[in-house]
């Protein structure tokens, strides 16, 4: 009940619910998947196995971060199957569920493998204070974040110091630590995938541990006074036109794409993979070339005669070399585009599109 109350006034969850994106569904399915997972482990019945499999399949197909809780759940299913000797029924049911979830990904498997190899992304590598910033954003108001942080510490302190037979809290803690560690390592040393919005998958765990902290307050009157105080501050913050900028992608992706289409120059375009979708949606035949190709050509001093670069920050290591060739440069909202011409090339005149 406390978790439901805190969720209903949570700034982060309300902000995500205002967008026509997959995050609200991602959070819902993550919560339901764990509820069904607990029932599956306890009852080991056919019906709970089917319900869990359907929910897990929906979760991994809703958002790529949905794969992380399902991976954790299957690892835990394996653990529960063998921790006291092989429990054949749970082991077989878990194997069938895992196979069904993987099968549900068949239509997008090739796309997932292709994206797994990607190195270009608009998401920045997380800084050391990433989690603290997100925790503050989760509750909006700094005062609410400090109070809720205190109750998380209280809940974890009791959980770590006293013996607790509740497997559910242990599972949620393992999921949080394991899931966050995986995406942190991936984002820090490989391709960044960790953004404030993608952290939505972990929001329910934080809310639950905050709720556990509140539930440990023995005096019911004090508990409800504190909860009322937190709710009033949360609603006040949300009603005061808060800053949503950290939850929005501030890049203007459309303007540079539109400019290239309108000018119709028949020259290469170097950009990240995210721009390819914009060219397709706008009906253009232009297919951007990865930044790595341009960097390889600049390394041997053999760039094309004329070419565009979208989002100049991506090739900052060659800014000096590119600066000698710039014909036109424009800045958009946290984005940019430039037309370059090699010194020995002719003018980059527009090509008339006769389609």
Secondary structure, 3 states (H helix, E strand, C coil): CHHHHHHHCCHHHHHHHCCCCCHHHHHHHHHHHHHHHHHHHHHCCHHHHHHHHHHHHHHHHHCCCHHHHHHHHHHHHHHHHHCCCCCHHHHHHHHHHHHHHHHHCHHHHHHHHHHHCCCCCCCCCCCCCHHHHHHHHHHCCHHHHHHHHHHHHHHHHHHHHCCCCCHHHHHHHHHHHHHHHHHHHHHHHCCCCCCCCCCHHHHHHHHHHHHHHHHCCCCHHHHHHHHHHHHHHHHHHHCCCCCCHHHCCCCCHHHHHHHHHHHCCCCEEECCCHHHHHHHHCCCCCCCECHHHHHHHHHCCCCCCEEEEECHHHHHHHHHHHHCCEEEEEEECCEEEEEEECCCCCCCCCCCCCC
